[in-house]
Each structure stands twice: as structure tokens, then as C-alpha cells.
Amino acid sequence: MPKLPALTSKKLLKMLAVAGFEVDHITGSHYILHRIKDDARVTVPFHRKDIPKGTLHTIMKSAGLL
């Protein structure tokens, strides 16, 4: 499996929007996204630094992108 790129929260939110996710609500500094067609839900931390690789892997796996 190829290495995951370093992504900021903003770039990841754009990727998830293309995959059909919409912002359900925001709690503090976390965006909770929801995809209606399969009832998938992911949480993206919105901080000013890159998302750690393990967190990115978990988010992408829960979103069905891996």
C-alpha cells in the first residue's frame, strides 16, 4: 500500500465532500460529516497542522476510501 500524503484538515474536508460527505455539525474544533446513502459518519479534527498519519488512515478507512 502506498504511503498516505500529509493532509491538512481543509484538504481532507474537500476530499470527503467529493466522496459524498456533507457537514452534519461542528463540535468545538471537530467537523462531523455524514453520507446519507450508506449512513457513514466520520469526524475530522480541524486544527492548523497536518493530520497525523494514524488518524488520517482511520478517517479514510471509516469513510470507505481505503
PLY file of the C-alpha trace (Angstrom):
ply
format ascii 1.0
element vertex 66
property float x
property float y
property float z
element edge 65
property int vertex1
property int vertex2
end_header
0.00 0.00 0.00
1.40 3.44 -0.88
2.14 5.95 1.86
-0.56 8.40 2.80
0.15 12.02 1.89
0.38 14.72 4.53
-3.00 16.43 4.50
-4.41 19.41 6.29
-7.96 19.32 7.60
-9.14 21.67 4.86
-7.84 19.39 2.08
-9.33 16.32 3.74
-12.73 18.01 4.05
-12.64 18.78 0.31
-11.77 15.14 -0.48
-14.61 13.87 1.68
-17.05 16.32 0.06
-16.17 14.87 -3.35
-16.82 11.39 -1.88
-20.37 12.48 -0.96
-19.98 13.57 2.66
-21.72 16.69 3.99
-21.08 18.58 7.22
-23.64 17.40 9.77
-22.49 19.67 12.58
-19.40 21.18 14.21
-18.49 20.49 17.83
-15.61 22.62 19.04
-12.77 22.10 16.56
-14.16 18.87 15.07
-16.27 18.57 11.95
-18.75 15.68 11.94
-19.56 14.61 8.39
-22.38 12.35 7.24
-23.05 10.50 3.99
-26.74 9.73 3.61
-26.58 6.93 1.01
-24.90 4.44 3.37
-25.28 6.31 6.70
-21.49 6.64 7.11
-20.24 9.17 9.66
-16.69 10.48 10.16
-15.15 13.06 12.47
-12.37 15.33 11.20
-10.28 17.37 13.65
-9.87 20.92 12.33
-6.50 22.18 13.55
-3.84 24.31 11.86
-1.36 21.46 11.38
-1.28 18.30 9.29
-3.43 15.40 10.44
-1.31 12.59 11.96
-0.90 9.55 9.68
-2.74 7.13 12.00
-5.69 9.48 12.39
-5.81 10.07 8.63
-5.73 6.31 7.99
-8.62 5.72 10.42
-10.72 8.54 8.92
-10.17 7.32 5.37
-10.90 3.71 6.32
-14.17 4.68 8.09
-15.14 6.74 5.05
-14.57 3.75 2.77
-11.80 5.44 0.80
-9.19 2.73 1.55
0 1
1 2
2 3
3 4
4 5
5 6
6 7
7 8
8 9
9 10
10 11
11 12
12 13
13 14
14 15
15 16
16 17
17 18
18 19
19 20
20 21
21 22
22 23
23 24
24 25
25 26
26 27
27 28
28 29
29 30
30 31
31 32
32 33
33 34
34 35
35 36
36 37
37 38
38 39
39 40
40 41
41 42
42 43
43 44
44 45
45 46
46 47
47 48
48 49
49 50
50 51
51 52
52 53
53 54
54 55
55 56
56 57
57 58
58 59
59 60
60 61
61 62
62 63
63 64
64 65
